[in-house]
Amino acid sequence: MKAVRGATTVDIDSAKQIKERVKELLESICTQNSIDKEEIICIMFSNTLDIRSYYPAKAARECGFSGNALYSSLEPEIEGSLARCIRVMLFVDKDIEIKHVYLHSAENLRKDLTKKYNIALDGPAGSGKSTVSKLIAKKLNILCLDTGAMYRACGLKCHLSGVSVNDEKAVEAILKDTQITVGYENGVQITYLDGKDVSSDIRKPEISMLASAVAAWPYVRTKMVEAQREIAKNTSCVLDGRDIGSNVLPNAEYKFFLTAKPEIRAKRRAEENAAKGFSQPFDEILADIIRRDEQDINREVAPLVKAKDAVEVDSSYMSIDEVVNFILNKIQEKV
Ligand code: DC
């Protein structure tokens, strides 16, 4: 069983508008969540005391929800609360990804759900950004853009073409005619290099250093940043990277900087590699992480840096769930 939340407001306390707004709210909830009326177990309403002309539950019955158990109650009068507001909780006998629905002035109650917003999640290699951002995106039902994957695809292209990542001119020449795009399958990012799915090739340890090196060139950064901004422009998403909060989206609504001690990051990377079937000695992984940090922090263009207004989270001794909950709570606090 799942519970879907929703709310709406009326401009005037009239039976006509209450009926219209209740119908609109219930129909939006059903459409956005692909719910049939038969799958609804019950619908519970509450409304503020300034609504007196009609029961929302009665309005629901009259607009076609007559076969469902319906209930209305009154909310306490809380100073400063939203005026003429009708809230709903709908229980459904279905295992679905829930989309809560907030309409009219009630949009302001849950800006995190109703407004387009971006979350910048930056940090060094192995800080847990990619796992955390995927979980946050899933929780908030928004897109997750792994920007490192795009630089990895650039590194892979150089590798496949025999171009040295240290040769700026050659890198620019090869990438000018290269297409790097991302798509999504069931919410999972697929990274394409010239139309070919390279999602697993770009994860090979040898590509990490190439990605970091190639990401230092201004031409590469301009091309990737443009593509990232285009995706983030119209879509709510979490972007994980190095320079999202400081450079790609300086006006992102929420910014976080995830860190962890190098040894802990290396240990996590070793476990990840083992799970993917890549073997690399621990000391080598640690040395790579330290070298990559140096390279990412010290490059001239858009280096790895904590944006001034980002919230820093040291995940060294936190579980993934703790980090995810900390970030979700911070987002909710700011709404
Ligand atoms: O997050 P990752 O390890 O997949 O990233 C690979 C490299 O790409 C990283 O070492 C630096 C670079 N990168 C970057 O410069 N800017 C970003 N926004 C993301 C990654």
Residues whose N, C-alpha, C, O or C-beta is under 5 A from the ligand:
A	BS01	DC	A125 T147 G148 A149 Y151 S208 A211 S212 A215 D240 G241 R242 D243 R292 D296
